[in-house]
Amino acid sequence: MDKIATWAENNKTKFNEEKSKVMLMTRRKRKEQKEVAVYMNKKAITQVHTIKYLGIIFDYKLSFRDHINYVADKCTKLIFQLAKSAKLNWGLSHKALQTI
């Protein structure tokens, strides 16, 4: 991390220690140390099990289960919102629903 910090200084870039997170990614099944202490500018960076990066949720086992659950929940909410707006007596017209 010291090399990254010096590279950032040389290129006039600064990393925020509070926003930075660290995650240990592995697919191994054997027991190993799961907590890793990483420091940037003499401050500890928090370790997490999932990270959302560019709209994709990565977990420490690279299984994408959390991402699939997130997308499925989001789609379910959208379907329920559309169902609420498409009632027989009130709501959007048939043409509007076809457009959506």
Backbone atoms as SQL, in Angstrom:
CREATE TABLE atoms (id INTEGER PRIMARY KEY, chain TEXT, resi INTEGER, resn TEXT, atom TEXT, x REAL, y REAL, z REAL);
INSERT INTO atoms VALUES
  (1, 'A', 1, 'MET', 'N', 0.811, -1.180, 0.000),
  (2, 'A', 1, 'MET', 'CA', 0.000, 0.000, 0.000),
  (3, 'A', 1, 'MET', 'C', 0.864, 1.257, 0.000),
  (4, 'A', 2, 'ASP', 'N', 2.070, 1.149, 0.541),
  (5, 'A', 2, 'ASP', 'CA', 2.959, 2.310, 0.524),
  (6, 'A', 2, 'ASP', 'C', 3.346, 2.681, -0.899),
  (7, 'A', 3, 'LYS', 'N', 3.558, 1.658, -1.756),
  (8, 'A', 3, 'LYS', 'CA', 3.891, 1.936, -3.155),
  (9, 'A', 3, 'LYS', 'C', 2.733, 2.615, -3.872),
  (10, 'A', 4, 'ILE', 'N', 1.513, 2.178, -3.568),
  (11, 'A', 4, 'ILE', 'CA', 0.335, 2.799, -4.178),
  (12, 'A', 4, 'ILE', 'C', 0.199, 4.237, -3.704),
  (13, 'A', 5, 'ALA', 'N', 0.446, 4.486, -2.418),
  (14, 'A', 5, 'ALA', 'CA', 0.339, 5.838, -1.877),
  (15, 'A', 5, 'ALA', 'C', 1.399, 6.756, -2.480),
  (16, 'A', 6, 'THR', 'N', 2.627, 6.255, -2.660),
  (17, 'A', 6, 'THR', 'CA', 3.652, 7.102, -3.277),
  (18, 'A', 6, 'THR', 'C', 3.349, 7.338, -4.753),
  (19, 'A', 7, 'TRP', 'N', 2.803, 6.338, -5.452),
  (20, 'A', 7, 'TRP', 'CA', 2.399, 6.529, -6.845),
  (21, 'A', 7, 'TRP', 'C', 1.321, 7.600, -6.940),
  (22, 'A', 8, 'ALA', 'N', 0.362, 7.561, -6.005),
  (23, 'A', 8, 'ALA', 'CA', -0.719, 8.550, -6.004),
  (24, 'A', 8, 'ALA', 'C', -0.170, 9.946, -5.745),
  (25, 'A', 9, 'GLU', 'N', 0.784, 10.058, -4.848),
  (26, 'A', 9, 'GLU', 'CA', 1.398, 11.363, -4.579),
  (27, 'A', 9, 'GLU', 'C', 2.130, 11.896, -5.798),
  (28, 'A', 10, 'ASN', 'N', 2.865, 11.028, -6.478),
  (29, 'A', 10, 'ASN', 'CA', 3.612, 11.448, -7.660),
  (30, 'A', 10, 'ASN', 'C', 2.689, 11.872, -8.794),
  (31, 'A', 11, 'ASN', 'N', 1.500, 11.290, -8.874),
  (32, 'A', 11, 'ASN', 'CA', 0.552, 11.620, -9.933),
  (33, 'A', 11, 'ASN', 'C', -0.549, 12.574, -9.466),
  (34, 'A', 12, 'LYS', 'N', -0.293, 13.246, -8.345),
  (35, 'A', 12, 'LYS', 'CA', -1.201, 14.260, -7.806),
  (36, 'A', 12, 'LYS', 'C', -2.612, 13.723, -7.591),
  (37, 'A', 13, 'THR', 'N', -2.684, 12.524, -7.039),
  (38, 'A', 13, 'THR', 'CA', -3.948, 11.872, -6.707),
  (39, 'A', 13, 'THR', 'C', -3.919, 11.525, -5.228),
  (40, 'A', 14, 'LYS', 'N', -5.102, 11.532, -4.605),
  (41, 'A', 14, 'LYS', 'CA', -5.162, 11.190, -3.184),
  (42, 'A', 14, 'LYS', 'C', -6.290, 10.194, -2.972),
  (43, 'A', 15, 'PHE', 'N', -6.030, 9.149, -2.189),
  (44, 'A', 15, 'PHE', 'CA', -7.028, 8.165, -1.842),
  (45, 'A', 15, 'PHE', 'C', -7.622, 8.498, -0.480),
  (46, 'A', 16, 'ASN', 'N', -8.927, 8.323, -0.347),
  (47, 'A', 16, 'ASN', 'CA', -9.615, 8.580, 0.906),
  (48, 'A', 16, 'ASN', 'C', -9.658, 7.289, 1.716),
  (49, 'A', 17, 'GLU', 'N', -9.064, 7.311, 2.897),
  (50, 'A', 17, 'GLU', 'CA', -8.994, 6.106, 3.724),
  (51, 'A', 17, 'GLU', 'C', -10.369, 5.706, 4.256),
  (52, 'A', 18, 'GLU', 'N', -11.257, 6.676, 4.500),
  (53, 'A', 18, 'GLU', 'CA', -12.575, 6.364, 5.037),
  (54, 'A', 18, 'GLU', 'C', -13.455, 5.678, 3.994),
  (55, 'A', 19, 'LYS', 'N', -13.302, 6.027, 2.716),
  (56, 'A', 19, 'LYS', 'CA', -14.117, 5.435, 1.660),
  (57, 'A', 19, 'LYS', 'C', -13.525, 4.140, 1.111),
  (58, 'A', 20, 'SER', 'N', -12.263, 3.910, 1.344),
  (59, 'A', 20, 'SER', 'CA', -11.605, 2.707, 0.826),
  (60, 'A', 20, 'SER', 'C', -11.965, 1.496, 1.675),
  (61, 'A', 21, 'LYS', 'N', -12.109, 0.362, 1.009),
  (62, 'A', 21, 'LYS', 'CA', -12.422, -0.891, 1.689),
  (63, 'A', 21, 'LYS', 'C', -11.520, -1.984, 1.122),
  (64, 'A', 22, 'VAL', 'N', -11.316, -3.034, 1.897),
  (65, 'A', 22, 'VAL', 'CA', -10.506, -4.158, 1.460),
  (66, 'A', 22, 'VAL', 'C', -11.342, -5.427, 1.590),
  (67, 'A', 23, 'MET', 'N', -11.148, -6.346, 0.631),
  (68, 'A', 23, 'MET', 'CA', -11.869, -7.610, 0.654),
  (69, 'A', 23, 'MET', 'C', -10.920, -8.718, 0.209),
  (70, 'A', 24, 'LEU', 'N', -10.901, -9.795, 0.965),
  (71, 'A', 24, 'LEU', 'CA', -10.089, -10.964, 0.644),
  (72, 'A', 24, 'LEU', 'C', -10.935, -11.883, -0.216),
  (73, 'A', 25, 'MET', 'N', -10.540, -12.073, -1.486),
  (74, 'A', 25, 'MET', 'CA', -11.288, -12.931, -2.413),
  (75, 'A', 25, 'MET', 'C', -10.580, -14.263, -2.544),
  (76, 'A', 26, 'THR', 'N', -11.333, -15.336, -2.292),
  (77, 'A', 26, 'THR', 'CA', -10.764, -16.662, -2.435),
  (78, 'A', 26, 'THR', 'C', -11.875, -17.673, -2.686),
  (79, 'A', 27, 'ARG', 'N', -11.533, -18.726, -3.393),
  (80, 'A', 27, 'ARG', 'CA', -12.480, -19.819, -3.607),
  (81, 'A', 27, 'ARG', 'C', -12.004, -21.077, -2.885),
  (82, 'A', 28, 'ARG', 'N', -10.946, -20.952, -2.111),
  (83, 'A', 28, 'ARG', 'CA', -10.414, -22.090, -1.374),
  (84, 'A', 28, 'ARG', 'C', -11.355, -22.487, -0.249),
  (85, 'A', 29, 'LYS', 'N', -11.381, -23.786, 0.034),
  (86, 'A', 29, 'LYS', 'CA', -12.241, -24.289, 1.091),
  (87, 'A', 29, 'LYS', 'C', -11.472, -24.548, 2.379),
  (88, 'A', 30, 'ARG', 'N', -10.164, -24.451, 2.315),
  (89, 'A', 30, 'ARG', 'CA', -9.400, -24.721, 3.523),
  (90, 'A', 30, 'ARG', 'C', -9.478, -23.528, 4.477),
  (91, 'A', 31, 'LYS', 'N', -9.194, -23.823, 5.729),
  (92, 'A', 31, 'LYS', 'CA', -9.240, -22.777, 6.754),
  (93, 'A', 31, 'LYS', 'C', -8.002, -21.906, 6.628),
  (94, 'A', 32, 'GLU', 'N', -8.229, -20.625, 6.625),
  (95, 'A', 32, 'GLU', 'CA', -7.122, -19.673, 6.575),
  (96, 'A', 32, 'GLU', 'C', -7.539, -18.428, 7.318),
  (97, 'A', 33, 'GLN', 'N', -6.595, -17.553, 7.498),
  (98, 'A', 33, 'GLN', 'CA', -6.870, -16.310, 8.216),
  (99, 'A', 33, 'GLN', 'C', -7.819, -15.453, 7.379),
  (100, 'A', 34, 'LYS', 'N', -8.970, -15.149, 7.933),
  (101, 'A', 34, 'LYS', 'CA', -9.983, -14.412, 7.193),
  (102, 'A', 34, 'LYS', 'C', -9.907, -12.914, 7.444),
  (103, 'A', 35, 'GLU', 'N', -9.237, -12.506, 8.481),
  (104, 'A', 35, 'GLU', 'CA', -9.093, -11.088, 8.795),
  (105, 'A', 35, 'GLU', 'C', -7.688, -10.629, 8.401),
  (106, 'A', 36, 'VAL', 'N', -7.640, -9.616, 7.552),
  (107, 'A', 36, 'VAL', 'CA', -6.362, -9.092, 7.090),
  (108, 'A', 36, 'VAL', 'C', -6.299, -7.621, 7.468),
  (109, 'A', 37, 'ALA', 'N', -5.208, -7.209, 8.065),
  (110, 'A', 37, 'ALA', 'CA', -5.035, -5.812, 8.453),
  (111, 'A', 37, 'ALA', 'C', -4.301, -5.080, 7.338),
  (112, 'A', 38, 'VAL', 'N', -4.974, -4.133, 6.716),
  (113, 'A', 38, 'VAL', 'CA', -4.380, -3.333, 5.648),
  (114, 'A', 38, 'VAL', 'C', -4.425, -1.874, 6.087),
  (115, 'A', 39, 'TYR', 'N', -3.289, -1.189, 5.930),
  (116, 'A', 39, 'TYR', 'CA', -3.195, 0.204, 6.352),
  (117, 'A', 39, 'TYR', 'C', -2.852, 1.088, 5.164),
  (118, 'A', 40, 'MET', 'N', -3.477, 2.263, 5.136),
  (119, 'A', 40, 'MET', 'CA', -3.156, 3.267, 4.123),
  (120, 'A', 40, 'MET', 'C', -2.943, 4.585, 4.859),
  (121, 'A', 41, 'ASN', 'N', -1.791, 5.164, 4.671),
  (122, 'A', 41, 'ASN', 'CA', -1.414, 6.401, 5.363),
  (123, 'A', 41, 'ASN', 'C', -1.554, 6.247, 6.882),
  (124, 'A', 42, 'LYS', 'N', -1.132, 5.106, 7.379),
  (125, 'A', 42, 'LYS', 'CA', -1.123, 4.762, 8.802),
  (126, 'A', 42, 'LYS', 'C', -2.517, 4.705, 9.410),
  (127, 'A', 43, 'LYS', 'N', -3.538, 4.478, 8.571),
  (128, 'A', 43, 'LYS', 'CA', -4.908, 4.297, 9.054),
  (129, 'A', 43, 'LYS', 'C', -5.410, 2.951, 8.556),
  (130, 'A', 44, 'ALA', 'N', -6.100, 2.240, 9.428),
  (131, 'A', 44, 'ALA', 'CA', -6.608, 0.913, 9.069),
  (132, 'A', 44, 'ALA', 'C', -7.790, 1.044, 8.116),
  (133, 'A', 45, 'ILE', 'N', -7.814, 0.184, 7.092),
  (134, 'A', 45, 'ILE', 'CA', -8.913, 0.145, 6.134),
  (135, 'A', 45, 'ILE', 'C', -9.851, -0.981, 6.556),
  (136, 'A', 46, 'THR', 'N', -11.146, -0.710, 6.517),
  (137, 'A', 46, 'THR', 'CA', -12.111, -1.710, 6.964),
  (138, 'A', 46, 'THR', 'C', -12.216, -2.851, 5.960),
  (139, 'A', 47, 'GLN', 'N', -12.380, -4.055, 6.502),
  (140, 'A', 47, 'GLN', 'CA', -12.529, -5.240, 5.661),
  (141, 'A', 47, 'GLN', 'C', -14.006, -5.587, 5.558),
  (142, 'A', 48, 'VAL', 'N', -14.465, -5.881, 4.337),
  (143, 'A', 48, 'VAL', 'CA', -15.873, -6.196, 4.088),
  (144, 'A', 48, 'VAL', 'C', -15.976, -7.538, 3.378),
  (145, 'A', 49, 'HIS', 'N', -17.193, -8.094, 3.355),
  (146, 'A', 49, 'HIS', 'CA', -17.430, -9.357, 2.663),
  (147, 'A', 49, 'HIS', 'C', -18.035, -9.147, 1.287),
  (148, 'A', 50, 'THR', 'N', -18.681, -7.996, 1.061),
  (149, 'A', 50, 'THR', 'CA', -19.251, -7.677, -0.256),
  (150, 'A', 50, 'THR', 'C', -18.909, -6.246, -0.614),
  (151, 'A', 51, 'ILE', 'N', -18.706, -6.028, -1.927),
  (152, 'A', 51, 'ILE', 'CA', -18.415, -4.695, -2.447),
  (153, 'A', 51, 'ILE', 'C', -19.263, -4.485, -3.691),
  (154, 'A', 52, 'LYS', 'N', -19.891, -3.317, -3.775),
  (155, 'A', 52, 'LYS', 'CA', -20.636, -2.958, -4.976),
  (156, 'A', 52, 'LYS', 'C', -19.733, -2.065, -5.818),
  (157, 'A', 53, 'TYR', 'N', -19.412, -2.531, -7.026),
  (158, 'A', 53, 'TYR', 'CA', -18.511, -1.805, -7.914),
  (159, 'A', 53, 'TYR', 'C', -19.144, -1.737, -9.291),
  (160, 'A', 54, 'LEU', 'N', -19.420, -0.534, -9.754),
  (161, 'A', 54, 'LEU', 'CA', -20.043, -0.288, -11.054),
  (162, 'A', 54, 'LEU', 'C', -21.359, -1.052, -11.211),
  (163, 'A', 55, 'GLY', 'N', -22.142, -1.118, -10.126),
  (164, 'A', 55, 'GLY', 'CA', -23.449, -1.753, -10.176),
  (165, 'A', 55, 'GLY', 'C', -23.441, -3.255, -10.001),
  (166, 'A', 56, 'ILE', 'N', -22.282, -3.857, -9.848),
  (167, 'A', 56, 'ILE', 'CA', -22.177, -5.305, -9.657),
  (168, 'A', 56, 'ILE', 'C', -21.709, -5.567, -8.231),
  (169, 'A', 57, 'ILE', 'N', -22.386, -6.471, -7.545),
  (170, 'A', 57, 'ILE', 'CA', -22.035, -6.795, -6.168),
  (171, 'A', 57, 'ILE', 'C', -21.122, -8.025, -6.188),
  (172, 'A', 58, 'PHE', 'N', -19.912, -7.844, -5.706),
  (173, 'A', 58, 'PHE', 'CA', -18.941, -8.938, -5.605),
  (174, 'A', 58, 'PHE', 'C', -18.896, -9.389, -4.157),
  (175, 'A', 59, 'ASP', 'N', -18.843, -10.707, -3.932),
  (176, 'A', 59, 'ASP', 'CA', -18.647, -11.216, -2.589),
  (177, 'A', 59, 'ASP', 'C', -17.296, -11.915, -2.512),
  (178, 'A', 60, 'TYR', 'N', -16.906, -12.278, -1.312),
  (179, 'A', 60, 'TYR', 'CA', -15.550, -12.789, -1.115),
  (180, 'A', 60, 'TYR', 'C', -15.338, -14.169, -1.721),
  (181, 'A', 61, 'LYS', 'N', -16.409, -14.890, -2.075),
  (182, 'A', 61, 'LYS', 'CA', -16.258, -16.199, -2.712),
  (183, 'A', 61, 'LYS', 'C', -16.479, -16.135, -4.223),
  (184, 'A', 62, 'LEU', 'N', -16.747, -14.963, -4.764),
  (185, 'A', 62, 'LEU', 'CA', -16.996, -14.745, -6.194),
  (186, 'A', 62, 'LEU', 'C', -18.153, -15.618, -6.694),
  (187, 'A', 63, 'SER', 'N', -19.219, -15.718, -5.904),
  (188, 'A', 63, 'SER', 'CA', -20.339, -16.566, -6.297),
  (189, 'A', 63, 'SER', 'C', -21.463, -15.782, -6.974),
  (190, 'A', 64, 'PHE', 'N', -21.495, -14.466, -6.859),
  (191, 'A', 64, 'PHE', 'CA', -22.510, -13.578, -7.439),
  (192, 'A', 64, 'PHE', 'C', -23.905, -13.850, -6.887),
  (193, 'A', 65, 'ARG', 'N', -24.018, -14.606, -5.811),
  (194, 'A', 65, 'ARG', 'CA', -25.324, -14.887, -5.217),
  (195, 'A', 65, 'ARG', 'C', -25.963, -13.605, -4.692),
  (196, 'A', 66, 'ASP', 'N', -25.178, -12.747, -4.037),
  (197, 'A', 66, 'ASP', 'CA', -25.704, -11.484, -3.520),
  (198, 'A', 66, 'ASP', 'C', -26.167, -10.569, -4.651),
  (199, 'A', 67, 'HIS', 'N', -25.434, -10.556, -5.753),
  (200, 'A', 67, 'HIS', 'CA', -25.823, -9.717, -6.894),
  (201, 'A', 67, 'HIS', 'C', -27.124, -10.215, -7.519),
  (202, 'A', 68, 'ILE', 'N', -27.252, -11.522, -7.672),
  (203, 'A', 68, 'ILE', 'CA', -28.471, -12.093, -8.259),
  (204, 'A', 68, 'ILE', 'C', -29.666, -11.802, -7.361),
  (205, 'A', 69, 'ASN', 'N', -29.507, -11.937, -6.052),
  (206, 'A', 69, 'ASN', 'CA', -30.598, -11.622, -5.121),
  (207, 'A', 69, 'ASN', 'C', -30.967, -10.144, -5.178),
  (208, 'A', 70, 'TYR', 'N', -29.965, -9.275, -5.303),
  (209, 'A', 70, 'TYR', 'CA', -30.215, -7.834, -5.389),
  (210, 'A', 70, 'TYR', 'C', -31.011, -7.503, -6.656),
  (211, 'A', 71, 'VAL', 'N', -30.622, -8.059, -7.791),
  (212, 'A', 71, 'VAL', 'CA', -31.319, -7.791, -9.052),
  (213, 'A', 71, 'VAL', 'C', -32.724, -8.381, -9.026),
  (214, 'A', 72, 'ALA', 'N', -32.884, -9.569, -8.448),
  (215, 'A', 72, 'ALA', 'CA', -34.207, -10.186, -8.362),
  (216, 'A', 72, 'ALA', 'C', -35.140, -9.358, -7.484),
  (217, 'A', 73, 'ASP', 'N', -34.648, -8.858, -6.361),
  (218, 'A', 73, 'ASP', 'CA', -35.473, -8.002, -5.493),
  (219, 'A', 73, 'ASP', 'C', -35.864, -6.709, -6.198),
  (220, 'A', 74, 'LYS', 'N', -34.929, -6.149, -6.939),
  (221, 'A', 74, 'LYS', 'CA', -35.205, -4.915, -7.670),
  (222, 'A', 74, 'LYS', 'C', -36.279, -5.146, -8.740),
  (223, 'A', 75, 'CYS', 'N', -36.201, -6.261, -9.444),
  (224, 'A', 75, 'CYS', 'CA', -37.206, -6.594, -10.463),
  (225, 'A', 75, 'CYS', 'C', -38.566, -6.866, -9.832),
  (226, 'A', 76, 'THR', 'N', -38.577, -7.539, -8.687),
  (227, 'A', 76, 'THR', 'CA', -39.832, -7.816, -7.995),
  (228, 'A', 76, 'THR', 'C', -40.526, -6.523, -7.583),
  (229, 'A', 77, 'LYS', 'N', -39.759, -5.580, -7.059),
  (230, 'A', 77, 'LYS', 'CA', -40.335, -4.286, -6.682),
  (231, 'A', 77, 'LYS', 'C', -40.911, -3.573, -7.894),
  (232, 'A', 78, 'LEU', 'N', -40.219, -3.626, -9.027),
  (233, 'A', 78, 'LEU', 'CA', -40.706, -2.978, -10.245),
  (234, 'A', 78, 'LEU', 'C', -41.986, -3.635, -10.744),
  (235, 'A', 79, 'ILE', 'N', -42.059, -4.956, -10.692),
  (236, 'A', 79, 'ILE', 'CA', -43.255, -5.664, -11.138),
  (237, 'A', 79, 'ILE', 'C', -44.452, -5.307, -10.260),
  (238, 'A', 80, 'PHE', 'N', -44.242, -5.215, -8.940),
  (239, 'A', 80, 'PHE', 'CA', -45.331, -4.842, -8.041),
  (240, 'A', 80, 'PHE', 'C', -45.781, -3.404, -8.294),
  (241, 'A', 81, 'GLN', 'N', -44.846, -2.513, -8.595),
  (242, 'A', 81, 'GLN', 'CA', -45.229, -1.130, -8.899),
  (243, 'A', 81, 'GLN', 'C', -46.038, -1.066, -10.184),
  (244, 'A', 82, 'LEU', 'N', -45.649, -1.844, -11.180),
  (245, 'A', 82, 'LEU', 'CA', -46.421, -1.877, -12.423),
  (246, 'A', 82, 'LEU', 'C', -47.796, -2.498, -12.206),
  (247, 'A', 83, 'ALA', 'N', -47.869, -3.517, -11.371),
  (248, 'A', 83, 'ALA', 'CA', -49.155, -4.158, -11.095),
  (249, 'A', 83, 'ALA', 'C', -50.092, -3.195, -10.369),
  (250, 'A', 84, 'LYS', 'N', -49.560, -2.354, -9.495),
  (251, 'A', 84, 'LYS', 'CA', -50.388, -1.371, -8.805),
  (252, 'A', 84, 'LYS', 'C', -50.974, -0.350, -9.769),
  (253, 'A', 85, 'SER', 'N', -50.224, -0.005, -10.790),
  (254, 'A', 85, 'SER', 'CA', -50.689, 1.027, -11.724),
  (255, 'A', 85, 'SER', 'C', -51.579, 0.466, -12.824),
  (256, 'A', 86, 'ALA', 'N', -51.771, -0.836, -12.889),
  (257, 'A', 86, 'ALA', 'CA', -52.553, -1.454, -13.961),
  (258, 'A', 86, 'ALA', 'C', -53.800, -2.132, -13.416),
  (259, 'A', 87, 'LYS', 'N', -54.634, -1.397, -12.718),
  (260, 'A', 87, 'LYS', 'CA', -55.882, -1.942, -12.202),
  (261, 'A', 87, 'LYS', 'C', -56.983, -1.791, -13.256),
  (262, 'A', 88, 'LEU', 'N', -58.085, -2.528, -13.092),
  (263, 'A', 88, 'LEU', 'CA', -59.181, -2.485, -14.068),
  (264, 'A', 88, 'LEU', 'C', -59.946, -1.167, -14.024),
  (265, 'A', 89, 'ASN', 'N', -60.220, -0.666, -12.829),
  (266, 'A', 89, 'ASN', 'CA', -61.058, 0.527, -12.699),
  (267, 'A', 89, 'ASN', 'C', -60.269, 1.828, -12.733),
  (268, 'A', 90, 'TRP', 'N', -59.004, 1.804, -12.430),
  (269, 'A', 90, 'TRP', 'CA', -58.210, 3.028, -12.405),
  (270, 'A', 90, 'TRP', 'C', -56.785, 2.686, -12.797),
  (271, 'A', 91, 'GLY', 'N', -55.972, 3.682, -12.988),
  (272, 'A', 91, 'GLY', 'CA', -54.572, 3.460, -13.316),
  (273, 'A', 91, 'GLY', 'C', -54.280, 3.802, -14.760),
  (274, 'A', 92, 'LEU', 'N', -53.197, 3.292, -15.263),
  (275, 'A', 92, 'LEU', 'CA', -52.766, 3.598, -16.621),
  (276, 'A', 92, 'LEU', 'C', -53.634, 2.879, -17.651),
  (277, 'A', 93, 'SER', 'N', -53.710, 3.482, -18.812),
  (278, 'A', 93, 'SER', 'CA', -54.497, 2.864, -19.885),
  (279, 'A', 93, 'SER', 'C', -53.722, 1.693, -20.498),
  (280, 'A', 94, 'HIS', 'N', -54.429, 0.915, -21.311),
  (281, 'A', 94, 'HIS', 'CA', -53.828, -0.241, -21.957),
  (282, 'A', 94, 'HIS', 'C', -52.682, 0.160, -22.883),
  (283, 'A', 95, 'LYS', 'N', -52.839, 1.271, -23.599),
  (284, 'A', 95, 'LYS', 'CA', -51.780, 1.748, -24.505),
  (285, 'A', 95, 'LYS', 'C', -50.538, 2.165, -23.730),
  (286, 'A', 96, 'ALA', 'N', -50.741, 2.836, -22.607),
  (287, 'A', 96, 'ALA', 'CA', -49.600, 3.268, -21.803),
  (288, 'A', 96, 'ALA', 'C', -48.827, 2.077, -21.246),
  (289, 'A', 97, 'LEU', 'N', -49.555, 1.062, -20.815),
  (290, 'A', 97, 'LEU', 'CA', -48.889, -0.144, -20.295),
  (291, 'A', 97, 'LEU', 'C', -48.138, -0.882, -21.378),
  (292, 'A', 98, 'GLN', 'N', -48.661, -0.895, -22.611),
  (293, 'A', 98, 'GLN', 'CA', -47.945, -1.533, -23.718),
  (294, 'A', 98, 'GLN', 'C', -46.663, -0.769, -24.028),
  (295, 'A', 99, 'THR', 'N', -46.705, 0.537, -23.896),
  (296, 'A', 99, 'THR', 'CA', -45.507, 1.357, -24.145),
  (297, 'A', 99, 'THR', 'C', -44.425, 1.053, -23.114),
  (298, 'A', 100, 'ILE', 'N', -44.839, 0.869, -21.872),
  (299, 'A', 100, 'ILE', 'CA', -43.871, 0.578, -20.809),
  (300, 'A', 100, 'ILE', 'C', -43.310, -0.798, -21.021);
